[in-house]
Amino acid sequence: MPDGTTGRALITGASSGLGAAFAGLLSERGYEVILTGRDLVRLQSVAGSLPGPSRVVVADLSRPAELATVEALLADTDAPVDLLVNNAAAGWHGPFAQHDPALLDETVALNITAPIRLARAVLPVMVARGRGGVINVSSVAGSSPSPRMAAYAATKSFVDSWTAAVTSELRGTGVILTCVKPGYVRTDFHVRSGEAVDRVRDTDWMSPTYVAQRALDAHVRGRTSAVILPDVPPLQRLARWSAGRARRAPWLRGTRAALRSVLRPG
């Protein structure tokens, strides 16, 4: 371990957005950071901004051979990884029946295959050492069916269920898994996916640093699941959640109206 470091962390999808935010915060906390992603130039830019030691590994995790390269890093007992952040993801907006099958394959490969393969590679090393952790970045979209983001939401639902199951298996080993489920994060994900977000309120957006900070705090506290939403009063947050659910579930419309009456001034 390099002098002054407190551990080694590997972050997928680290070239921008939430992955870069995790890298910055972990570097500040004294971790040696391994940055993985597809874009060498952007990865090097993130690495150059970190206060501590880092390493760049270019890998497209949707490609089996490149995924295997990262698996080998995680399985290395001579340079063990203390924290894996499964952050890389893909998603595409639009009617499911019109999606390009190749893009659907990429969504499943990045959102399901990559995280479970990487966790499978690193967990035996962590269990043998009696310590370590994995943060799986999911989404609130995985909590319910999401028309026009059907495949993406379904993969995130898988991540939620899989994390909960493996957490139960690892109880007592000293290894912590945390599934974090953020709402809207200001990254280029929505632009890439083709989702129109002009109707999303400014107050509903969160910065990548805010989300990464909350995720790391939840992991340090040993939480296995954490929904991350903007810091608003609880009743207002509940009202927003109810409004979103009510658009998809008619039986919730009465709850939405009741909450409005409670929150209405006077």
VENMOKA-V57441 format. One record per pair of residues at least 12 apart in sequence whose ideal C-beta (glycine too) atoms are under 10 Angstrom apart, sorted by the first residue. I is the first residue (numbers start at 1). J is the second residue. D is the distance in whole Angstrom. If there is no record, write none. Layout:
BEGIN
I|J|D ; I|J|D
END
This chain:
BEGIN
1|31|10 ; 1|32|7 ; 1|53|10 ; 1|79|9 ; 1|80|9 ; 1|82|9 ; 2|30|10 ; 2|32|5 ; 2|52|8 ; 2|53|5 ; 3|53|9 ; 4|30|7 ; 4|32|9 ; 4|52|7 ; 4|53|8 ; 5|27|9 ; 5|29|10 ; 5|30|5 ; 5|31|6 ; 5|32|5 ; 5|33|9 ; 5|52|7 ; 5|53|6 ; 5|82|10 ; 6|26|9 ; 6|29|7 ; 6|30|4 ; 6|31|6 ; 6|32|9 ; 6|52|10 ; 6|82|8 ; 7|26|8 ; 7|29|8 ; 7|30|7 ; 7|31|5 ; 7|32|7 ; 7|33|10 ; 7|80|9 ; 7|81|8 ; 7|82|4 ; 7|83|6 ; 7|131|9 ; 7|132|9 ; 7|133|9 ; 8|26|10 ; 8|31|7 ; 8|32|5 ; 8|33|8 ; 8|34|7 ; 8|53|9 ; 8|55|9 ; 8|73|10 ; 8|79|7 ; 8|80|7 ; 8|81|5 ; 8|82|5 ; 8|83|8 ; 8|84|10 ; 8|132|10 ; 9|22|8 ; 9|23|8 ; 9|25|10 ; 9|26|5 ; 9|27|9 ; 9|29|9 ; 9|31|5 ; 9|32|7 ; 9|33|5 ; 9|34|7 ; 9|35|10 ; 9|54|10 ; 9|81|7 ; 9|82|7 ; 9|83|4 ; 9|84|7 ; 9|85|7 ; 9|133|9 ; 9|135|9 ; 10|31|10 ; 10|32|10 ; 10|33|8 ; 10|34|4 ; 10|35|8 ; 10|36|7 ; 10|55|9 ; 10|57|8 ; 10|70|7 ; 10|73|7 ; 10|74|6 ; 10|81|5 ; 10|82|9 ; 10|83|7 ; 10|84|5 ; 10|85|7 ; 10|86|9 ; 10|118|8 ; 10|122|8 ; 11|23|5 ; 11|26|7 ; 11|31|10 ; 11|33|7 ; 11|34|7 ; 11|35|6 ; 11|36|7 ; 11|37|9 ; 11|46|9 ; 11|54|10 ; 11|83|9 ; 11|84|8 ; 11|85|4 ; 11|86|9 ; 11|87|6 ; 11|88|9 ; 11|135|9 ; 11|137|10 ; 11|212|10 ; 12|34|10 ; 12|35|9 ; 12|36|5 ; 12|37|7 ; 12|57|10 ; 12|59|8 ; 12|61|6 ; 12|67|10 ; 12|70|7 ; 12|84|8 ; 12|85|7 ; 12|86|6 ; 12|87|5 ; 12|88|4 ; 12|89|9 ; 12|110|9 ; 12|114|7 ; 12|115|8 ; 12|118|7 ; 12|137|9 ; 13|35|9 ; 13|36|8 ; 13|37|6 ; 13|38|9 ; 13|61|8 ; 13|85|9 ; 13|86|9 ; 13|87|4 ; 13|88|3 ; 13|89|7 ; 13|90|9 ; 13|110|8 ; 13|114|10 ; 13|137|8 ; 13|187|10 ; 13|189|10 ; 14|33|8 ; 14|34|8 ; 14|35|4 ; 14|36|6 ; 14|37|5 ; 14|39|10 ; 14|42|9 ; 14|43|6 ; 14|46|6 ; 14|47|9 ; 14|54|9 ; 14|56|9 ; 14|57|9 ; 14|85|8 ; 14|87|7 ; 14|88|8 ; 15|35|7 ; 15|36|9 ; 15|37|4 ; 15|38|7 ; 15|39|5 ; 15|40|9 ; 15|41|9 ; 15|42|4 ; 15|43|5 ; 15|44|9 ; 15|45|8 ; 15|46|6 ; 15|47|10 ; 15|56|9 ; 15|58|9 ; 15|88|9 ; 16|37|8 ; 16|39|8 ; 16|42|6 ; 16|43|9 ; 16|45|9 ; 16|46|7 ; 16|187|7 ; 16|188|7 ; 16|189|10 ; 16|208|9 ; 17|87|8 ; 17|185|7 ; 17|186|8 ; 17|187|3 ; 17|188|6 ; 17|189|7 ; 17|208|5 ; 17|211|10 ; 17|212|10 ; 18|85|9 ; 18|87|6 ; 18|88|10 ; 18|89|9 ; 18|137|7 ; 18|180|10 ; 18|182|8 ; 18|185|6 ; 18|186|10 ; 18|187|6 ; 18|189|8 ; 18|206|10 ; 18|207|10 ; 18|208|5 ; 18|209|9 ; 18|211|6 ; 18|212|6 ; 18|215|9 ; 19|35|8 ; 19|36|9 ; 19|37|7 ; 19|43|10 ; 19|46|8 ; 19|85|7 ; 19|87|5 ; 19|88|7 ; 19|89|10 ; 19|137|9 ; 19|187|9 ; 19|208|8 ; 19|212|9 ; 20|35|8 ; 20|37|9 ; 20|42|8 ; 20|43|9 ; 20|45|9 ; 20|46|5 ; 20|47|10 ; 20|49|8 ; 20|50|9 ; 20|87|10 ; 20|187|9 ; 20|208|7 ; 20|209|9 ; 20|212|9 ; 21|46|10 ; 21|87|9 ; 21|185|9 ; 21|187|9 ; 21|207|8 ; 21|208|4 ; 21|209|5 ; 21|210|8 ; 21|211|7 ; 21|212|4 ; 21|213|8 ; 21|215|9 ; 21|216|10 ; 22|35|10 ; 22|83|9 ; 22|85|5 ; 22|87|6 ; 22|135|8 ; 22|137|9 ; 22|208|8 ; 22|209|9 ; 22|211|9 ; 22|212|5 ; 22|213|9 ; 22|215|8 ; 22|216|7 ; 23|35|6 ; 23|43|9 ; 23|46|6 ; 23|47|8 ; 23|49|8 ; 23|50|6 ; 23|52|10 ; 23|54|7 ; 23|85|9 ; 23|87|10 ; 23|212|9 ; 24|46|8 ; 24|49|7 ; 24|50|6 ; 24|51|8 ; 24|52|10 ; 24|208|9 ; 24|209|7 ; 24|212|8 ; 25|208|10 ; 25|209|7 ; 25|212|5 ; 25|213|6 ; 25|215|9 ; 25|216|6 ; 25|217|10 ; 26|50|9 ; 26|52|9 ; 26|54|10 ; 26|82|10 ; 26|83|7 ; 26|85|8 ; 26|212|9 ; 26|216|7 ; 27|46|10 ; 27|47|9 ; 27|49|9 ; 27|50|4 ; 27|51|5 ; 27|52|4 ; 27|53|8 ; 27|54|7 ; 28|50|8 ; 28|51|6 ; 28|52|8 ; 29|52|9 ; 29|83|10 ; 29|216|8 ; 29|220|10 ; 30|51|9 ; 30|52|7 ; 30|53|10 ; 31|50|10 ; 31|52|7 ; 31|53|9 ; 31|54|9 ; 31|81|10 ; 31|82|8 ; 31|83|7 ; 32|50|10 ; 32|52|7 ; 32|53|5 ; 32|54|7 ; 32|55|7 ; 32|79|9 ; 32|81|10 ; 32|82|9 ; 33|46|9 ; 33|47|8 ; 33|50|6 ; 33|52|7 ; 33|53|7 ; 33|54|5 ; 33|55|7 ; 33|56|10 ; 33|83|10 ; 33|85|10 ; 34|47|10 ; 34|53|10 ; 34|54|7 ; 34|55|5 ; 34|56|8 ; 34|57|6 ; 34|70|9 ; 34|73|7 ; 34|74|9 ; 34|79|9 ; 34|81|7 ; 34|84|10 ; 35|47|6 ; 35|50|9 ; 35|54|6 ; 35|55|7 ; 35|56|5 ; 35|57|7 ; 35|58|9 ; 36|55|9 ; 36|56|8 ; 36|57|5 ; 36|58|8 ; 36|59|5 ; 36|60|10 ; 36|61|7 ; 36|66|9 ; 36|69|9 ; 36|70|6 ; 36|73|9 ; 36|85|10 ; 36|87|9 ; 36|88|8 ; 36|114|10 ; 36|118|9 ; 37|56|8 ; 37|57|8 ; 37|58|7 ; 37|59|7 ; 37|60|9 ; 37|61|9 ; 37|87|9 ; 37|88|7 ; 38|58|7 ; 38|59|7 ; 38|60|5 ; 38|61|9 ; 38|62|9 ; 38|63|10 ; 38|66|9 ; 38|88|9 ; 39|58|8 ; 39|60|10 ; 40|56|7 ; 40|57|10 ; 40|58|5 ; 41|58|10 ; 42|56|10 ; 43|55|10 ; 43|56|5 ; 43|57|8 ; 43|58|7 ; 43|59|10 ; 44|56|6 ; 44|58|10 ; 55|73|9 ; 55|79|10 ; 57|69|7 ; 57|70|7 ; 57|73|7 ; 59|71|10 ; 59|73|9 ; 59|88|9 ; 59|114|10 ; 60|88|9 ; 60|106|9 ; 60|109|9 ; 60|110|9 ; 60|114|10 ; 61|86|10 ; 61|88|6 ; 61|89|10 ; 61|90|10 ; 61|106|10 ; 61|109|7 ; 61|110|6 ; 61|111|10 ; 61|113|8 ; 61|114|4 ; 61|115|9 ; 61|117|9 ; 61|118|8 ; 62|88|9 ; 62|90|8 ; 62|102|10 ; 62|105|8 ; 62|106|5 ; 62|107|9 ; 62|108|9 ; 62|109|4 ; 62|110|5 ; 62|111|10 ; 62|113|8 ; 62|114|7 ; 63|106|10 ; 63|109|8 ; 64|109|9 ; 64|113|9 ; 64|117|9 ; 66|114|10 ; 67|109|8 ; 67|110|10 ; 67|113|8 ; 67|114|6 ; 67|117|6 ; 67|118|8 ; 67|121|10 ; 68|117|8 ; 68|121|9 ; 70|84|10 ; 70|88|10 ; 70|114|8 ; 70|117|9 ; 70|118|6 ; 70|121|8 ; 70|122|10 ; 71|114|10 ; 71|117|6 ; 71|118|6 ; 71|120|8 ; 71|121|4 ; 71|122|8 ; 72|121|8 ; 73|118|9 ; 73|121|8 ; 73|122|9 ; 74|117|9 ; 74|118|6 ; 74|119|9 ; 74|120|9 ; 74|121|4 ; 74|122|4 ; 74|123|9 ; 74|124|10 ; 74|125|7 ; 74|126|9 ; 74|134|10 ; 75|118|10 ; 75|120|9 ; 75|121|5 ; 75|122|7 ; 75|123|10 ; 75|124|8 ; 75|125|6 ; 76|121|9 ; 76|122|10 ; 76|125|8 ; 77|124|9 ; 77|125|6 ; 77|128|8 ; 77|129|9 ; 79|125|10 ; 80|122|8 ; 80|125|5 ; 80|126|8 ; 80|128|9 ; 80|129|6 ; 80|131|10 ; 80|132|8 ; 81|118|10 ; 81|121|9 ; 81|122|6 ; 81|125|7 ; 81|126|8 ; 81|132|7 ; 81|133|10 ; 81|134|10 ; 82|122|9 ; 82|125|10 ; 82|126|8 ; 82|129|9 ; 82|131|7 ; 82|132|5 ; 82|133|7 ; 83|122|9 ; 83|126|9 ; 83|132|7 ; 83|133|5 ; 83|134|7 ; 83|135|7 ; 83|176|9 ; 83|216|9 ; 83|219|8 ; 84|115|9 ; 84|118|6 ; 84|119|7 ; 84|121|9 ; 84|122|5 ; 84|123|9 ; 84|126|9 ; 84|132|8 ; 84|133|8 ; 84|134|5 ; 84|135|7 ; 84|136|9 ; 84|177|10 ; 85|115|10 ; 85|118|10 ; 85|133|9 ; 85|134|8 ; 85|135|5 ; 85|136|8 ; 85|137|7 ; 85|178|10 ; 85|180|10 ; 85|212|9 ; 85|215|8 ; 85|216|9 ; 85|219|9 ; 86|110|10 ; 86|111|9 ; 86|114|7 ; 86|115|4 ; 86|116|9 ; 86|118|6 ; 86|119|7 ; 86|134|7 ; 86|135|7 ; 86|136|5 ; 86|137|6 ; 86|138|9 ; 86|159|8 ; 86|163|9 ; 86|177|10 ; 86|179|10 ; 87|115|9 ; 87|135|8 ; 87|136|9 ; 87|137|5 ; 87|180|10 ; 87|212|9 ; 87|215|9 ; 88|109|10 ; 88|110|5 ; 88|111|8 ; 88|114|6 ; 88|115|8 ; 88|118|9 ; 88|137|9 ; 89|107|8 ; 89|110|6 ; 89|111|5 ; 89|112|10 ; 89|114|9 ; 89|115|9 ; 89|137|7 ; 89|138|9 ; 89|139|8 ; 89|152|8 ; 89|155|8 ; 89|156|8 ; 89|159|9 ; 89|189|7 ; 89|193|10 ; 90|103|8 ; 90|104|10 ; 90|105|10 ; 90|106|5 ; 90|107|5 ; 90|108|9 ; 90|109|8 ; 90|110|5 ; 90|111|6 ; 90|114|10 ; 90|151|9 ; 90|152|8 ; 90|155|9 ; 90|189|9 ; 90|192|8 ; 90|193|8 ; 91|103|9 ; 91|106|10 ; 91|107|6 ; 91|110|9 ; 91|111|8 ; 91|139|9 ; 91|141|8 ; 91|146|10 ; 91|149|6 ; 91|150|10 ; 91|151|7 ; 91|152|3 ; 91|153|8 ; 91|155|8 ; 91|156|9 ; 91|189|7 ; 91|190|9 ; 91|192|8 ; 91|193|5 ; 91|194|9 ; 91|195|8 ; 92|104|8 ; 92|106|9 ; 92|107|7 ; 92|148|9 ; 92|149|8 ; 92|150|10 ; 92|151|7 ; 92|152|7 ; 92|192|8 ; 92|193|5 ; 92|194|6 ; 92|195|9 ; 93|146|10 ; 93|148|6 ; 93|149|6 ; 93|150|10 ; 93|152|8 ; 93|190|8 ; 93|192|10 ; 93|193|5 ; 93|194|4 ; 93|195|4 ; 93|196|8 ; 93|197|10 ; 94|148|6 ; 94|149|9 ; 94|150|10 ; 94|193|9 ; 94|194|6 ; 94|195|9 ; 95|147|9 ; 95|148|7 ; 95|150|9 ; 96|147|8 ; 96|148|8 ; 96|149|9 ; 96|150|5 ; 96|151|7 ; 96|154|10 ; 97|150|10 ; 99|150|9 ; 99|151|7 ; 103|151|9 ; 103|193|10 ; 104|150|10 ; 104|151|6 ; 104|152|10 ; 107|151|5 ; 107|152|6 ; 107|154|9 ; 107|155|6 ; 107|193|10 ; 108|151|7 ; 108|154|9 ; 108|155|6 ; 108|158|9 ; 109|155|10 ; 110|155|8 ; 111|137|10 ; 111|138|9 ; 111|139|10 ; 111|142|10 ; 111|151|9 ; 111|152|7 ; 111|154|9 ; 111|155|4 ; 111|156|7 ; 111|158|8 ; 111|159|7 ; 112|154|9 ; 112|155|5 ; 112|156|9 ; 112|158|6 ; 112|159|7 ; 112|162|8 ; 113|155|10 ; 115|134|8 ; 115|136|6 ; 115|137|9 ; 115|138|10 ; 115|155|10 ; 115|158|9 ; 115|159|7 ; 115|162|8 ; 115|163|9 ; 116|136|9 ; 116|158|9 ; 116|159|9 ; 116|162|7 ; 116|163|10 ; 116|166|9 ; 118|134|8 ; 118|136|10 ; 119|134|5 ; 119|136|8 ; 119|162|9 ; 119|163|9 ; 119|166|7 ; 119|177|8 ; 120|166|10 ; 122|134|7 ; 122|175|9 ; 123|166|8 ; 123|169|9 ; 123|170|7 ; 123|173|9 ; 123|175|7 ; 123|177|9 ; 125|175|10 ; 126|170|9 ; 126|173|8 ; 126|174|8 ; 126|175|5 ; 126|176|9 ; 127|169|10 ; 127|170|7 ; 127|173|5 ; 127|174|8 ; 127|175|6 ; 128|173|9 ; 128|175|10 ; 129|173|10 ; 129|174|8 ; 129|175|9 ; 130|173|7 ; 130|174|4 ; 130|175|8 ; 131|173|9 ; 131|174|5 ; 131|175|7 ; 131|176|9 ; 132|170|10 ; 132|173|9 ; 132|174|8 ; 132|175|5 ; 132|176|8 ; 132|177|10 ; 133|174|9 ; 133|175|6 ; 133|176|4 ; 133|177|7 ; 133|178|7 ; 133|216|10 ; 133|219|6 ; 133|220|9 ; 133|222|9 ; 134|163|8 ; 134|166|8 ; 134|167|10 ; 134|170|9 ; 134|175|8 ; 134|176|8 ; 134|177|5 ; 134|178|7 ; 134|179|9 ; 134|219|9 ; 135|163|10 ; 135|176|9 ; 135|177|8 ; 135|178|5 ; 135|179|8 ; 135|180|6 ; 135|212|9 ; 135|215|6 ; 135|216|8 ; 135|218|9 ; 135|219|5 ; 135|226|9 ; 136|156|10 ; 136|159|5 ; 136|160|8 ; 136|162|8 ; 136|163|5 ; 136|166|9 ; 136|177|7 ; 136|178|7 ; 136|179|5 ; 136|180|7 ; 136|181|10 ; 136|215|10 ; 136|225|10 ; 137|156|9 ; 137|159|8 ; 137|178|10 ; 137|179|8 ; 137|180|6 ; 137|181|8 ; 137|182|8 ; 137|185|10 ; 137|211|9 ; 137|212|9 ; 137|215|7 ; 137|228|10 ; 138|155|9 ; 138|156|5 ; 138|157|8 ; 138|158|9 ; 138|159|4 ; 138|160|5 ; 138|161|10 ; 138|162|10 ; 138|163|8 ; 138|179|5 ; 138|180|7 ; 138|181|5 ; 138|182|8 ; 138|225|9 ; 138|226|10 ; 138|227|9 ; 139|152|8 ; 139|153|7 ; 139|155|9 ; 139|156|4 ; 139|157|9 ; 139|159|8 ; 139|160|9 ; 139|180|9 ; 139|181|6 ; 139|182|6 ; 139|183|8 ; 139|184|10 ; 139|185|9 ; 139|189|10 ; 139|227|10 ; 139|228|10 ; 140|153|9 ; 140|156|8 ; 140|181|5 ; 140|182|7 ; 140|183|5 ; 140|184|9 ; 140|227|6 ; 140|228|8 ; 140|229|8 ; 140|241|9 ; 140|244|9 ; 141|153|4 ; 141|154|9 ; 141|155|9 ; 141|156|6 ; 141|157|9 ; 141|181|8 ; 141|182|10 ; 141|183|9 ; 141|184|10 ; 142|154|8 ; 142|155|8 ; 142|156|3 ; 142|157|4 ; 142|158|8 ; 142|159|7 ; 142|160|5 ; 142|161|9 ; 142|179|9 ; 142|181|7 ; 143|156|8 ; 143|157|7 ; 143|160|8 ; 143|181|7 ; 143|227|8 ; 143|241|9 ; 143|244|10 ; 143|245|9 ; 144|157|9 ; 144|244|9 ; 144|245|7 ; 144|248|7 ; 144|249|8 ; 145|157|9 ; 145|248|7 ; 145|249|10 ; 146|248|8 ; 147|247|10 ; 147|248|8 ; 148|193|10 ; 148|194|9 ; 148|195|8 ; 148|196|10 ; 149|193|8 ; 149|194|10 ; 149|195|7 ; 152|189|10 ; 152|193|7 ; 152|195|9 ; 156|179|9 ; 156|181|8 ; 159|179|6 ; 159|180|10 ; 159|181|9 ; 160|179|6 ; 160|181|7 ; 160|225|7 ; 161|179|9 ; 162|177|9 ; 162|179|9 ; 163|177|5 ; 163|178|8 ; 163|179|4 ; 163|180|10 ; 163|224|7 ; 163|225|7 ; 164|177|9 ; 164|179|7 ; 164|224|7 ; 164|225|7 ; 165|177|10 ; 166|179|10 ; 166|224|10 ; 167|179|8 ; 167|224|5 ; 167|225|8 ; 168|224|9 ; 170|224|10 ; 171|224|10 ; 176|219|6 ; 176|220|9 ; 176|221|9 ; 176|222|6 ; 176|223|8 ; 176|224|8 ; 177|219|9 ; 177|223|10 ; 177|224|6 ; 177|225|9 ; 178|215|7 ; 178|216|9 ; 178|218|6 ; 178|219|4 ; 178|220|9 ; 178|221|9 ; 178|222|8 ; 178|223|6 ; 178|224|6 ; 178|225|7 ; 178|226|6 ; 179|215|10 ; 179|218|10 ; 179|223|9 ; 179|224|7 ; 179|225|5 ; 179|226|7 ; 179|227|10 ; 180|211|8 ; 180|212|9 ; 180|214|8 ; 180|215|4 ; 180|216|9 ; 180|218|7 ; 180|219|8 ; 180|223|9 ; 180|225|8 ; 180|226|5 ; 180|227|8 ; 180|228|6 ; 181|215|10 ; 181|225|7 ; 181|226|7 ; 181|227|5 ; 181|228|7 ; 181|229|9 ; 182|206|7 ; 182|208|9 ; 182|210|9 ; 182|211|5 ; 182|212|9 ; 182|214|8 ; 182|215|8 ; 182|226|9 ; 182|227|8 ; 182|228|4 ; 182|229|8 ; 182|230|10 ; 183|200|9 ; 183|204|7 ; 183|205|8 ; 183|206|7 ; 183|211|9 ; 183|227|8 ; 183|228|7 ; 183|229|5 ; 183|230|7 ; 183|237|10 ; 183|240|9 ; 183|241|10 ; 183|244|10 ; 184|197|7 ; 184|200|6 ; 184|201|9 ; 184|204|5 ; 184|205|5 ; 184|206|7 ; 184|211|10 ; 184|229|9 ; 184|230|8 ; 185|205|7 ; 185|206|5 ; 185|207|8 ; 185|208|6 ; 185|209|10 ; 185|210|8 ; 185|211|5 ; 185|212|9 ; 185|228|9 ; 186|205|5 ; 186|206|7 ; 186|207|6 ; 186|208|7 ; 186|209|10 ; 186|210|9 ; 186|211|9 ; 187|207|9 ; 187|208|6 ; 187|211|9 ; 201|230|9 ; 201|240|9 ; 202|230|10 ; 203|230|6 ; 203|231|10 ; 203|232|7 ; 203|236|9 ; 203|240|9 ; 204|229|8 ; 204|230|6 ; 204|232|9 ; 204|240|7 ; 204|244|10 ; 205|230|7 ; 206|228|7 ; 206|229|8 ; 206|230|6 ; 206|231|9 ; 210|228|8 ; 210|230|8 ; 210|231|8 ; 211|228|5 ; 211|229|10 ; 212|228|9 ; 213|228|9 ; 214|226|7 ; 214|227|10 ; 214|228|5 ; 214|229|9 ; 214|231|9 ; 215|228|7 ; 227|241|9 ; 229|241|8 ; 233|263|9 ; 235|259|7 ; 235|262|7 ; 235|263|6 ; 236|259|9 ; 236|263|7 ; 238|255|9 ; 238|259|7 ; 238|262|10 ; 238|263|9 ; 239|255|10 ; 239|256|8 ; 239|258|10 ; 239|259|4 ; 239|260|7 ; 239|262|8 ; 239|263|6 ; 240|259|9 ; 241|256|10 ; 241|259|9 ; 242|254|10 ; 242|255|5 ; 242|256|5 ; 242|257|9 ; 242|258|9 ; 242|259|5 ; 242|260|9 ; 243|255|10 ; 243|256|6 ; 243|259|8 ; 243|260|9 ; 244|256|9 ; 246|259|10
END
